[in-house]
């Protein structure tokens, strides 16, 4: 780790990547989360920027560009984040439903007679 050199992202690359991410999430109807997902993608790109290796592609034999690699990294991170949020929301909903069931069992409704006014 001492001699590790991280390939940095230029300001132009960051701006271009952010534009691509926001456009992607807006196109996929995630308007309210587009900026947040773009930011998550940029952080992941920065973390993985030194992992890029120009390997030959399977289809056309040409290596993927660094930008293509970073775009896929960012979009995949955003998709992963959305799956996590959806899974968490589903678990929360299940807990709320269970709590309602236990509430009904523990606190059954008492007769609905009105208190007498004396």
PyMOL commands that set and color helices and strands:
alter all, ss='L'
color gray80, all
select helices_A, chain A and resi 11-27+31-51+66-106
alter helices_A, ss='H'
color red, helices_A
deselect
rebuild
show_as cartoon
